Amino acid sequence: MAEEESNLVPAAEESIVAAGQVSQWLTENGFDHESLAPDVNGVEIIKVAADFLLPTATALYAYGFNYLQFQGGIDLGPGQELVSVYHLVKVSDNAVKPEEVRVKVFLPRENPSVPSVYWIWKTADWQERESYDMYGIIYEGHPNLKRILMPEDWVGWPLRKDYISPDFYELQDAY
């Protein structure tokens, strides 16, 4: 019995996540963020406030993360936050395995607004438009933020978990 009790860890200690290499570098250089648990592949995940996304993204670009492999949205559930996710990769000629990091920005459901990273990584163009179109996340400063998959007059954000699909959609001027 005493042996089992010694293996128990207080709940407060379970939530502590060791800072990864990128998180340590950001801390050393004064960038406000939070380390989250790495994903199943060991990719470091960093949580950044929307106000600090551009300075942090610019710093990560300068640090060598020159490729935005993926940008997307996540809905944590009805009444919960939306998340804008950025998967960054350091691409270099001499790397055996590229270094990766994932940045997450948690946004309020009522006004999900975050700065666009288009001006840092041009590949964010259509990816941010898709996140806008499907989740309603506003990317401030995006040069052409408009629907990309749904018709311009579509009402709502189809990938939100609280979205109610209309009974029908009438195509106007289809011919």
N, C-alpha and C positions, 0 to 999 in steps of 0.2 A: 504494500500500500504506500509506504513512504517513497519507494522508488517511482511509482506512478506520479505522485504529487510533485516530485522534483523535476519531472519532464514538462509540467504545465508552465506556460508562459503567460504573464499578465496580458490582457487585451491591448493595453496601451503600447506594449513593446511589439506586438504583432503588426501594427500598422506602420511602423517605421520602415522606410525603404532606403537602402544604402544608395547614395548618390553615385551615378555612373560617371564615366570619364567626361562626357560632354557637360553634364550637370555641374561637375566640379569646376570645369573651365568657365562656365557661365557665372558661377558663384565667385570665383577668383576675379572676374572682370566686372562684377557689380550688377549682373542682370538678374532681376527678380523672377523667380520661377519656383516650381515644386517638382520634385522627382516622384514619379509614379512607378509602380512595379513594372518590370520589363515584361514584354509579351512572351509567348511560349517559345519563340526562337531566340530570346535573349536580347531583342532590340530594346534599347533604352527609350523610355517614354517620359516626356517632359510636359508639365502643365504650365501654361502661360496665360496671364490675364490678357483680354483683348487689347487693352491700352498699351501693353508691352510687346505685342506680337511683332510689329515692324522693327523696333530696335533689336529684339532678340533674333528675328529672322535675318536681319542684316548682319548681325554678329556671326551667326551660324554660317552664312554665305562666306564671310571673310575668313572664318575658321576652316573653310574648305568644303562645306556642303553645297556643291555647285549644281546639284540635280534634284529637282522636285519630282520624285517618282510618282507620287500620288497625293491628291488633295480630295477630300470628300467630307460628307456630313454624316452624323449619327444622331438619331433621336433616342434619348434614354427612356422614353415612355410618356404617356399622356400626363401633362402637368409638370413634367420634369424638363431638364435642360436639353438644349441642342449642343452638339459638339462639332467644331470644324477641325479636321485632322489633316496634318501635313507629314508625309513620309519623305525624309530627306536622305540623300546618299552622297558620300564623298566619292567621286569618280576620279581615278588617277591611273596612269599607265603602269606604275610599279606596285600597286596594291594587289595582293593575292585575293583577299576578300574585302570588298568595299565596306567602309564604316557606314552605319545607318543610325538614324535617330528619328523618333516620331514626336511631333509637337501637337498637343491638344489644347484647344481653346474652348472652354465651357461658356455657353451663352444663354441668357434668359430666353425663355420661349416667347415672351411678349414682344421683345425687340431684339432679335438676334442679329447684332451688327458687329462687324469686325473689319479691320483694314484689309485691303487687297494686297496680296504679295506678288501681284502681276509684275510690278516694276522691279522685282528682284529675280523672279523666275517666270519667264514668259509662258511656260507650259501651264501656269495656273489659269490662263485665259479661259479655256473651255471648261476646265474642271471646276472653277469657282462659279461659272454660269450654271453648270449642272447642279451644284449644291444649292444655288439660289432657286433654281427651277423646281427642284424636288423637295427642299426643306424650308425655303423662304429665308435663308441666311443672307443678309445684306453684306456685300463686300464693298466697303467704302473706297472710292478711288478707282474702282475697276473701270476700264475705258468703254466697255460695252455690256453692262450688266442687264441682260434681258433674257427671256426664256429661250432655251435651246432645244428642249425636247417636247414641251407642251405648247399648244397654240397660245399666242399672246393674250387672248381673252380668257384663258382658263382661270377658274377661281379655286384657290387653295393650293396646298403643297402636298402632292400625292404620296411622298414617302414618310410623312409624319404619321406616327402611330395613332393619332386621334383623327386622322383624315376620314371624312365620310365621302365615299364615291358617289357622284351624281348618277341618277337613274339612266340618263342618256346625255350625250353631248351632240348638239346639232352643228354640223359643219355649215358655215355660211360662205357663200361665194365659192362653192366647191367646183363649179364648172366654169 
